[in-house]
């Protein structure tokens, strides 16, 4: 081999090694978390454009799991990611903590910009990114909490939040107030009345943060998430079916105990009129936001995360395309909305468009990560957030600041 041919060969080998390292994710990433996030994103593809009824074939029930479970898995993994980027098991303090909070706050603001642009397309998809911005902001006070406190708060939110989301909007209407109509009511919508209300969904984020504060390499953690999550999902789904069945079935509960007793904006019921029934709190359908759904679907999401954390060295390469999708979830999610808008994919009667979207996404994300690393939106958002954090002046130690004030 001559020097002329040796140099290109060496560059090719170096490029392949660099691409392989990028595809593996680097030392700062957890492959199992990326895989779980990739499953969540592709699950949202299925929920948006897939045919998930028995007409889809013998595996229709697997596709049907995407409804509700995908976005909940996405929220749980978001909490895990928040914990990882803010120290993981090692709690940050001082300037590192302050800069981490600033990065999260800037990311939240940029998510609002991205979702505002996507909303202009009018795709009829319930966009979750604006709610994620709210979740990130609400997570800021809890970045130094350890797993037991985070789990305790998640449990409180899971128990109390659904009650507020179920009866809270009705109470506002019966009190003569109005539900949000525009951006002036954004906080109320994000927290209470919206499609993904933080008063409920912060349970998933906080539980994810508790997971991310643990040692993700621990076999005990993986086993506990998998088995405990599946047990919670199965037991609470059975409880939901038993209670709702005794009340007449899902359709009866929805029509007679929930919708028939909900006020219409501008024509509210009186305080003394019947309120939505307690049986409605035992519904376990997608986005019912009941305590049963939070605990059951949250358990399912925890089981998926636990299973994905079993990804070892061999599995990491087999599942590299899924991990690539998960590593650039913001880019993939946004492009999915653009594709739905451009080709009018909602209401498809076959799973052909879904299959094409999934295969193209897996291939494109894998190629991008191999060649360039981080996704384009992730790169842009990260750069702005990092620049803002670095531009913040360092905080003086309290004793130094006190000496300065006395001089």
C-alpha positions as CSV (number, residue, x, y, z in Angstrom):
1,X,0.0,0.0,0.0
2,X,1.4,3.4,-1.0
3,X,1.3,6.5,1.1
4,X,-1.2,8.0,-1.4
5,X,-3.7,5.2,-0.8
6,X,-2.8,4.7,2.9
7,X,-3.9,8.2,3.9
8,X,-7.5,7.9,2.7
9,X,-7.7,4.5,4.3
10,X,-6.5,5.9,7.6
11,X,-9.1,8.7,7.4
12,X,-11.8,6.2,6.6
13,X,-10.9,4.1,9.6
14,X,-10.8,7.1,11.8
15,X,-14.2,8.3,10.5
16,X,-15.7,4.9,11.2
17,X,-14.3,4.8,14.7
18,X,-15.6,8.3,15.4
19,X,-19.0,7.4,13.9
20,X,-19.2,4.2,16.0
21,X,-18.4,6.2,19.2
22,X,-21.2,8.7,18.3
23,X,-23.6,5.9,17.6
24,X,-22.8,4.4,21.0
25,X,-23.8,7.7,22.6
26,X,-20.7,8.7,24.4
27,X,-19.8,8.5,28.1
28,X,-22.5,10.9,29.2
29,X,-25.5,8.9,27.9
30,X,-27.4,5.9,29.2
31,X,-28.3,3.6,26.2
32,X,-31.3,2.2,28.0
33,X,-32.8,5.6,28.6
34,X,-32.3,6.6,25.0
35,X,-34.0,3.3,23.9
36,X,-37.0,4.0,26.2
37,X,-37.3,7.5,24.8
38,X,-37.1,6.1,21.3
39,X,-39.9,3.7,22.1
40,X,-42.0,6.6,23.4
41,X,-41.5,8.7,20.3
42,X,-42.3,5.9,17.9
43,X,-45.3,5.0,20.1
44,X,-46.6,8.6,19.6
45,X,-46.2,8.0,15.8
46,X,-48.5,5.0,16.3
47,X,-51.0,6.9,18.4
48,X,-51.2,9.7,15.9
49,X,-51.3,8.0,12.5
50,X,-51.6,4.3,13.1
51,X,-54.6,2.0,12.9
52,X,-54.9,0.5,16.3
53,X,-58.3,-1.3,16.1
54,X,-58.8,-5.0,15.6
55,X,-58.8,-4.3,11.9
56,X,-55.0,-3.8,12.2
57,X,-54.5,-7.6,12.6
58,X,-53.7,-10.0,15.3
59,X,-51.2,-7.7,17.0
60,X,-53.6,-4.7,17.2
61,X,-53.6,-4.8,21.0
62,X,-49.8,-4.1,20.9
63,X,-50.4,-1.0,18.7
64,X,-53.3,0.0,20.9
65,X,-50.9,0.3,23.9
66,X,-49.5,3.4,22.2
67,X,-52.5,5.4,23.2
68,X,-51.8,7.2,26.4
69,X,-48.9,5.0,27.4
70,X,-46.4,6.6,24.9
71,X,-46.8,10.1,26.2
72,X,-46.7,8.9,29.8
73,X,-43.4,7.0,29.0
74,X,-42.1,10.2,27.4
75,X,-42.9,12.2,30.6
76,X,-41.3,9.6,32.9
77,X,-38.1,9.5,30.8
78,X,-38.1,13.3,30.7
79,X,-37.8,13.1,34.5
80,X,-35.0,10.6,34.3
81,X,-33.2,12.9,31.9
82,X,-33.6,15.9,34.1
83,X,-32.0,14.0,37.0
84,X,-29.2,12.7,34.8
85,X,-28.2,16.1,33.4
86,X,-28.3,17.6,36.9
87,X,-25.9,15.2,38.5
88,X,-27.6,11.8,38.6
89,X,-26.9,10.2,42.0
90,X,-24.6,13.1,42.9
91,X,-26.6,16.2,43.9
92,X,-25.3,19.5,42.5
93,X,-24.7,22.5,44.7
94,X,-23.6,26.1,44.4
95,X,-22.8,27.4,40.9
96,X,-23.2,24.0,39.1
97,X,-26.7,23.8,40.5
98,X,-27.5,27.4,39.6
99,X,-26.3,26.9,36.0
100,X,-28.1,23.6,35.7
101,X,-31.4,25.3,36.7
102,X,-30.7,28.1,34.2
103,X,-30.1,25.5,31.4
104,X,-33.4,23.9,32.2
105,X,-35.2,27.2,32.2
106,X,-33.8,28.2,28.9
107,X,-34.7,24.8,27.4
108,X,-38.2,25.3,28.6
109,X,-38.4,28.7,26.9
110,X,-37.1,27.3,23.7
111,X,-39.6,24.4,23.8
112,X,-42.3,27.1,23.9
113,X,-40.9,28.6,20.7
114,X,-40.7,25.2,18.9
115,X,-44.2,24.2,19.9
116,X,-45.6,27.7,18.9
117,X,-44.2,27.1,15.4
118,X,-45.6,23.6,15.2
119,X,-49.0,24.8,16.5
120,X,-49.3,27.1,13.4
121,X,-49.6,24.0,11.2
122,X,-52.9,23.1,12.8
123,X,-52.5,19.3,12.6
124,X,-55.1,18.5,15.3
125,X,-52.4,16.7,17.2
126,X,-52.5,17.5,20.9
127,X,-48.9,18.9,21.2
128,X,-47.1,18.0,24.4
129,X,-44.0,20.2,24.1
130,X,-45.5,23.3,25.7
131,X,-46.6,21.2,28.7
132,X,-43.0,19.8,28.9
133,X,-41.8,23.4,29.2
134,X,-44.1,23.8,32.2
135,X,-42.9,20.5,33.7
136,X,-39.2,21.6,33.4
137,X,-40.0,24.8,35.1
138,X,-41.9,23.1,37.9
139,X,-39.1,20.6,38.4
140,X,-36.5,23.3,39.3
141,X,-37.2,23.5,43.0
142,X,-36.7,19.7,43.4
143,X,-33.3,19.3,41.8
144,X,-31.6,18.6,45.2
145,X,-34.2,16.1,46.4
146,X,-33.2,12.5,46.9
147,X,-35.2,9.5,45.6
148,X,-37.4,8.9,48.7
149,X,-38.6,12.5,48.8
150,X,-39.2,12.6,45.1
151,X,-41.1,9.4,45.2
152,X,-43.2,10.6,48.2
153,X,-44.1,13.8,46.3
154,X,-44.9,11.9,43.1
155,X,-47.2,9.7,45.2
156,X,-49.0,12.7,46.6
157,X,-49.4,14.2,43.1
158,X,-50.7,10.9,41.8
159,X,-53.3,10.7,44.5
160,X,-54.4,14.3,44.8
161,X,-53.7,15.7,41.3
162,X,-56.3,13.6,39.5
163,X,-59.0,14.7,41.9
164,X,-58.2,18.4,41.2
165,X,-58.1,17.7,37.4
166,X,-61.4,15.9,37.6
167,X,-63.4,18.3,39.7
168,X,-61.3,21.5,39.5
169,X,-62.4,22.7,36.0
170,X,-66.0,22.0,36.9
171,X,-65.7,23.9,40.2
172,X,-64.3,26.9,38.2
173,X,-67.3,26.9,35.8
174,X,-69.8,26.5,38.6
175,X,-68.2,29.4,40.4
176,X,-68.9,31.6,37.4
177,X,-65.3,31.7,36.2
178,X,-64.2,30.7,32.7
179,X,-61.7,28.2,31.4
180,X,-58.8,29.4,29.4
181,X,-59.6,30.6,25.9
182,X,-56.2,32.2,24.9
183,X,-52.7,32.7,26.0
184,X,-53.8,34.8,29.0
185,X,-54.9,31.5,30.6
186,X,-51.8,29.6,29.7
187,X,-50.8,28.9,33.3
188,X,-54.2,27.5,34.1
189,X,-54.2,25.4,31.0
190,X,-50.7,24.0,31.5
191,X,-51.4,23.2,35.2
192,X,-55.1,22.2,35.4
193,X,-57.3,22.2,32.4
194,X,-55.1,21.3,29.4
195,X,-54.7,18.0,27.7
196,X,-51.6,17.1,29.8
197,X,-52.2,19.0,33.1
198,X,-49.1,19.4,35.2
199,X,-51.2,18.8,38.4
200,X,-51.4,15.1,37.2
201,X,-48.4,14.7,34.9
202,X,-45.8,16.0,37.3
203,X,-46.3,12.6,39.1
204,X,-44.5,10.9,36.1
205,X,-41.8,13.6,35.9
206,X,-41.0,13.4,39.7
207,X,-41.0,9.6,39.6
208,X,-38.6,9.7,36.7
209,X,-36.4,12.1,38.6
210,X,-36.4,9.7,41.5
211,X,-35.3,6.9,39.1
212,X,-32.6,9.1,37.6
213,X,-31.2,9.9,41.0
214,X,-30.5,6.2,41.5
215,X,-27.7,4.1,40.2
216,X,-29.1,3.1,36.8
217,X,-26.6,0.2,36.5
218,X,-28.1,-1.4,39.6
219,X,-29.7,-4.8,38.9
220,X,-31.9,-4.3,41.8
221,X,-33.3,-1.1,40.4
222,X,-33.9,-2.7,37.0
223,X,-35.6,-5.7,38.5
224,X,-37.8,-3.5,40.8
225,X,-38.9,-1.2,38.0
226,X,-39.8,-4.1,35.7
227,X,-41.6,-6.4,38.2
228,X,-43.1,-3.7,40.3
229,X,-44.3,-1.7,37.3
230,X,-45.9,-4.7,35.7
231,X,-47.6,-5.7,39.0
232,X,-49.0,-2.2,39.5
233,X,-50.2,-2.1,35.9
234,X,-51.9,-5.4,36.1
235,X,-53.5,-5.0,39.5
236,X,-54.8,-1.5,38.9
237,X,-56.1,-2.3,35.5
238,X,-58.0,-5.2,37.0
239,X,-59.4,-2.9,39.8
240,X,-60.5,-0.4,37.1
241,X,-62.3,-3.0,35.1
242,X,-64.0,-4.4,38.2
243,X,-65.3,-1.0,39.5
244,X,-66.3,0.4,36.1
245,X,-67.9,-2.9,35.2
246,X,-70.0,-2.8,38.4
247,X,-71.1,0.7,37.6
248,X,-72.4,-0.4,34.2
249,X,-69.4,-0.3,32.0
250,X,-67.1,2.3,30.5
251,X,-69.6,3.8,28.1
252,X,-72.3,4.2,30.9
253,X,-69.8,5.8,33.3
254,X,-68.6,8.2,30.6
255,X,-72.0,9.3,29.5
256,X,-74.1,9.2,32.6
257,X,-71.6,10.0,35.4
258,X,-69.0,12.2,33.7
259,X,-70.1,14.0,30.5
260,X,-73.8,14.4,31.5
261,X,-72.7,16.2,34.7
262,X,-70.0,18.4,33.2
263,X,-70.9,22.1,32.6
264,X,-70.7,23.7,29.3
265,X,-68.7,26.9,29.2
266,X,-71.2,29.7,29.4
267,X,-74.0,27.4,30.7
268,X,-72.7,25.9,34.0
269,X,-74.6,23.7,36.4
270,X,-75.4,25.1,39.9
271,X,-73.4,24.0,42.9
272,X,-76.3,21.9,44.1
273,X,-76.7,19.9,40.9
274,X,-75.1,16.5,40.6
275,X,-71.3,16.5,40.2
276,X,-69.3,14.1,38.0
277,X,-69.5,10.7,39.8
278,X,-66.8,8.9,41.7
279,X,-66.9,6.0,39.3
280,X,-65.3,8.3,36.7
281,X,-62.1,8.3,38.8
282,X,-61.7,4.6,38.1
283,X,-61.6,4.9,34.4
284,X,-58.3,3.7,32.9
285,X,-58.5,4.9,29.3
286,X,-55.9,7.0,27.5
287,X,-55.7,10.5,28.9
288,X,-58.4,10.0,31.5
289,X,-55.9,11.4,34.1
290,X,-57.5,9.5,36.9
291,X,-55.5,8.1,39.9
292,X,-56.0,4.6,38.5
293,X,-54.5,5.6,35.1
294,X,-51.6,7.5,36.7
295,X,-50.6,4.5,38.8
296,X,-51.4,1.8,36.3
297,X,-49.9,3.5,33.2
298,X,-47.1,4.9,35.3
299,X,-46.3,1.4,36.4
300,X,-46.3,0.3,32.7
301,X,-43.9,3.1,31.8
302,X,-41.6,2.2,34.8
303,X,-41.6,-1.4,33.6
304,X,-40.5,-0.3,30.1
305,X,-37.7,1.8,31.5
306,X,-36.6,-1.1,33.7
307,X,-36.6,-3.5,30.7
308,X,-34.6,-1.0,28.6
309,X,-32.1,-0.6,31.4
310,X,-31.2,-4.2,30.8
311,X,-29.7,-3.2,27.5
312,X,-26.1,-4.5,27.6
313,X,-23.2,-4.2,25.2
314,X,-24.7,-6.5,22.6
315,X,-28.2,-5.1,22.9
316,X,-26.8,-1.6,22.6
317,X,-25.8,-2.2,19.1
318,X,-28.9,-4.2,18.1
319,X,-31.1,-1.4,19.5
320,X,-28.8,1.4,18.2
321,X,-31.5,2.7,15.8
322,X,-34.1,3.0,18.6
323,X,-31.5,4.7,20.8
324,X,-30.6,7.1,18.0
325,X,-34.3,8.1,17.7
326,X,-34.4,8.6,21.5
327,X,-31.3,10.7,21.5
328,X,-32.9,13.3,19.2
329,X,-36.5,13.0,20.3
330,X,-37.2,16.8,20.0
331,X,-36.1,16.7,16.3
332,X,-38.0,13.5,15.5
333,X,-41.2,14.6,17.3
334,X,-41.1,17.9,15.5
335,X,-40.5,16.4,12.0
336,X,-43.3,14.0,12.7
337,X,-45.7,16.9,13.1
338,X,-44.4,18.5,9.9
339,X,-44.9,15.2,8.1
340,X,-48.4,14.8,9.4
341,X,-49.2,18.3,8.2
342,X,-47.6,18.0,4.8
343,X,-49.0,14.6,3.8
344,X,-52.3,14.9,5.8
345,X,-51.6,11.6,7.6
346,X,-54.3,11.7,10.3
347,X,-57.2,9.4,9.7
348,X,-55.2,6.9,7.6
349,X,-57.1,3.6,7.0
350,X,-54.0,1.5,6.8
351,X,-50.7,1.2,8.7
352,X,-48.7,1.8,5.5
353,X,-47.9,5.5,6.4
354,X,-46.9,4.5,9.9
355,X,-44.6,1.8,8.7
356,X,-42.9,4.2,6.3
357,X,-42.6,6.9,9.0
358,X,-41.0,4.4,11.4
359,X,-38.5,2.9,9.0
360,X,-37.5,6.3,7.6
361,X,-37.1,7.7,11.1
362,X,-35.0,4.8,12.3
363,X,-32.7,4.9,9.3
364,X,-32.4,8.7,9.2
365,X,-31.8,9.0,12.9
366,X,-29.1,6.3,12.9
367,X,-27.3,7.8,9.9
368,X,-27.4,11.3,11.5
369,X,-26.1,10.1,14.8
370,X,-23.4,8.1,13.1
371,X,-22.2,11.0,11.0
372,X,-23.0,14.1,13.1
373,X,-23.9,13.0,16.6
374,X,-26.6,15.2,18.3
375,X,-29.8,16.0,16.5
376,X,-30.1,19.4,14.9
377,X,-32.7,20.8,17.3
378,X,-31.0,19.2,20.3
379,X,-27.7,20.8,19.1
380,X,-29.3,24.3,18.7
381,X,-31.3,24.2,22.0
382,X,-28.3,22.8,23.9
383,X,-26.0,25.5,22.5
384,X,-28.3,28.3,23.5
385,X,-28.9,26.9,27.0
386,X,-25.2,26.3,27.5
387,X,-24.3,29.8,26.4
388,X,-26.9,31.3,28.7
389,X,-25.6,29.3,31.6
390,X,-22.0,30.2,30.9
391,X,-22.8,33.9,30.6
392,X,-24.3,34.0,34.1
393,X,-21.8,35.5,36.5
394,X,-20.5,33.2,39.2
395,X,-22.2,33.5,42.6
396,X,-20.0,34.7,45.4
397,X,-19.8,32.6,48.5
398,X,-22.1,34.0,51.3
399,X,-19.2,34.8,53.6
400,X,-17.4,36.7,50.9
401,X,-20.5,38.6,50.0
402,X,-21.0,39.6,53.6
403,X,-17.4,40.8,53.9
404,X,-17.9,42.9,50.8
405,X,-21.1,44.5,52.2
406,X,-19.4,45.5,55.4
407,X,-16.4,47.1,53.6
